[in-house]
Amino acid sequence: MIVEGFNNKVAVMATVNFSVPDCVRDEFNRVFKGENKSAIIAGLMQRAVAEVRLRKQREAIFRQVTAERPKRPTASDAEIAAARRQGRP
């Protein structure tokens, strides 16, 4: 149940209202018939928030790595080829 009541803390509940196409609503109701739809929606919302946070974190890391790229040493094609051959029979 929504991560054990948010780890056994009393959760303040809010009511939200979203408009979705009828076909989406009907399919959702069919697939989740007899289940706690509020808990399912809350879980999906939590997952969406986590995915956005992760995407932003990855983007920040990418920007940091990209910014550091000019500081890295470079090698010519010949040096790279030589390094690949080094130690090979």
SVG drawing of the C-alpha trace seen along z (x, -y; Angstrom):
<svg xmlns="http://www.w3.org/2000/svg" viewBox="-15 -23 69 37">
<polyline fill="none" stroke="black" stroke-width="0.4" points="0.0,0.0 1.7,-3.2 5.1,-2.3 3.6,-1.1 1.9,-4.4 5.0,-6.3 7.0,-4.2 4.4,-4.1 4.0,-7.8 0.5,-9.3 0.1,-10.5 -1.9,-13.6 -4.2,-12.8 -5.0,-15.2 -7.6,-14.9 -6.5,-15.5 -8.5,-15.8 -7.0,-14.9 -8.7,-14.8 -7.8,-11.8 -9.4,-10.4 -12.3,-8.1 -10.5,-5.2 -7.6,-5.5 -10.0,-5.7 -12.0,-2.7 -8.9,-0.6 -7.4,-1.6 -10.7,-0.7 -10.8,2.6 -7.2,3.6 -7.3,2.5 -10.9,3.7 -11.2,4.5 -7.9,2.8 -7.2,-0.3 -6.9,-2.7 -5.9,-5.6 -2.9,-3.7 -2.0,-2.7 -2.2,-6.3 -0.2,-7.5 2.5,-4.9 2.6,-5.9 3.0,-9.6 5.8,-8.6 7.5,-6.7 7.1,-9.7 8.7,-12.0 11.6,-9.6 12.1,-9.3 12.3,-13.0 14.7,-13.4 16.9,-10.7 16.8,-12.2 17.8,-15.6 20.6,-14.0 21.9,-12.2 21.7,-15.4 23.7,-17.3 26.4,-14.5 26.5,-14.6 27.0,-18.3 29.8,-18.0 31.6,-15.3 31.2,-17.2 32.6,-20.4 35.6,-18.4 36.3,-16.9 38.6,-19.7 40.8,-19.1 41.4,-15.5 44.6,-14.5 44.2,-13.7 45.9,-11.1 46.4,-10.9 45.0,-8.1 48.5,-6.6 49.0,-6.7 45.6,-5.0 46.5,-2.3 49.8,-1.7 48.2,-1.4 45.8,1.2 48.7,3.2 50.8,3.0 51.1,6.3 49.3,8.3 51.0,11.2"/>
</svg>
